[in-house]
Amino acid sequence: FFFQAEDGIRDYKVTGVQTCALPISKPIRVFMQAGSMDLETEVGHWALANLCMAAALDFKGYDYRFEYGDGPHSLEHGGMLMPESLEWLWRK
């Protein structure tokens, strides 16, 4: 499992729980989507990394939603969820 920051820097020593234990100054809302046949590369397994991150977010009490599908890494599942995910993210 690895953590990838917005600037693309990867830290291979950070676990999901440690990542979410970092101080965050304001509430966040996270929507994640992965598939059971998602990418597995030399830097990690994307579906497993998302499962770990969802567990870490839950452990720390963050407002998150994780949709786990049955397919590969593609726009089909994510695209289908896009309208619903945006409504969920921007709800009051």
Stockholm file with secondary structure:
# STOCKHOLM 1.0

chainA/1-92         FFFQAEDGIRDYKVTGVQTCALPISKPIRVFMQAGSMDLETEVGHWALANLCMAAALDFKGYDYRFEYGDGPHSLEHGGMLMPESLEWLWRK
#=GR chainA/1-92 SS CCEECTTCCEETTCCHHHHHHSCCSSCCEEEEEEEEECCEETTEEHHHHHHHHHHHHHHTTCEEEEEEEEEESSHHHHHHHHHHHHHHHTCC
#=GC SS_cons        CCEECTTCCEETTCCHHHHHHSCCSSCCEEEEEEEEECCEETTEEHHHHHHHHHHHHHHTTCEEEEEEEEEESSHHHHHHHHHHHHHHHTCC
//
